[in-house]
Amino acid sequence: MRKEIDRKLNGEIKRLSNETFKFDTRVGDGWYSAVYFLKTREIAEKYKKDQIVTMQFFQKKHAILCGIDEAIAILHTFAKNPENLEITALEDGDPIEPFETVLTITGPHHTFGSLEGIIDGILGRRTSVATHVHDVVKAAGEKRVIFMGDRDDHFSNQAGDGYAAYIGGMKAQATHAMNEWWGEEGLGTMPHALIQLFGGDLVEASLAYRETFPDDDLIALVDYNNDVIGDSLKVARALGGDLKGVRVDTSKTMVDQYFFKHQDVLGRFDPRGVNVTLIKALREALDAEGFQEVQIVVSGGFTKDKIKMFEEEDAPVDVYGVGSSLLKVDIGFTGDNVLLNGKDEAKEGRVYRPNPRLQPVSYQKEGE
């Protein structure tokens, strides 16, 4: 069966559904809803069943919206009589302003209100990741960025985070799960563990990799022995044209051997970890031996600001690997009931904010 994302990109469907998201069925039982929402649902169904509310969602930053399809799919899957709800929404990937309404839901509160917190959480996490990815990709300019966040959060978040990264503009991701919703496969070559198995011999580890995966683009991890330039040259000489690139992942607590051999460059910057001076020296060493085609990949503690600094200093980086900085959830959404039977009715400080960019959402069953 073709993935929904392909059908969406081809214009065959408007939104992704639970066919993609595969929600835990306990959502419908209220397992993930705050208990006060469940109690309100019971009271509303008993006393205010015919009252129609409009709930709107917003956040307070300039951001890249993500999680809208997922939120709509939650409603279409678990709301009572979802075909009767009136929903308007923006699209995943839309740039949004502070306090801009991104989603409205109109209907009897007891049919959907218990999903409010779940929707807030979906929009908050997905939009945070998409926004951070967008900022990092923008900082990197034309250079490729790889999403390496598999070890920075619970594994169950990988599919949704991978989709959010895709929406933010990053299509190279470390695990198959990160690519699940949008239909690609994970990529990567060697961890430090592979080199350790060969007693720290990077060349032997790389030769074994080439023999086992001859069709892969081989990126050798060159900081295991804390001699980035020495090991890069060794592996380049041994593999020649079969070496696609080298990856530098020096710990921020370590100073590479290059600086002990060239102490004249010290004193003007922090030599620990992956730094511009080391990367420039690596590029010069590779080029001097005729390995101009070998790419340089850097990873380990990279953020939007660190990438921006590397680019401003013309660091000869071909690919950035970024992980934990992309997964900080710092964009919070709020769902507010702002209309009651079509008239203004909200807590003080909240008001209905119509948004002409919102588009009506048609009810879509899973698999349609």
Secondary structure, DSSP 8 states (H G I E B T S, - for coil): ---HHHHHHTTS-SS--HHHH---GGGGGTTTS-HHHHHHHHHHHHH-TT-EEEEEEE-SS-EE---HHHHHHHHHHHSSSGGG-EEEE--TT-EE-TT---EEEEEEHHHHGGGHHHHHHHHHHHHHHHHHHHHHHHHHTTSEEEE-GGGSS-GGGHHHHHHHHHHHT--EESSTGGGGGGT--------HHHHHHTTT-HHHHHHHHHHH-TTS-EEEE--TTS-HHHHHHHHHHHHGGGEEEEEE---TT-B-HHHHH-GGGTTSS--BSS-HHHHHHHHHHHHHTT-TT-EEEEESS--HHHHHHHHHTT---SEEEE-GGG-------EEEEEEETTEE---TT------TT-EEE----TT-
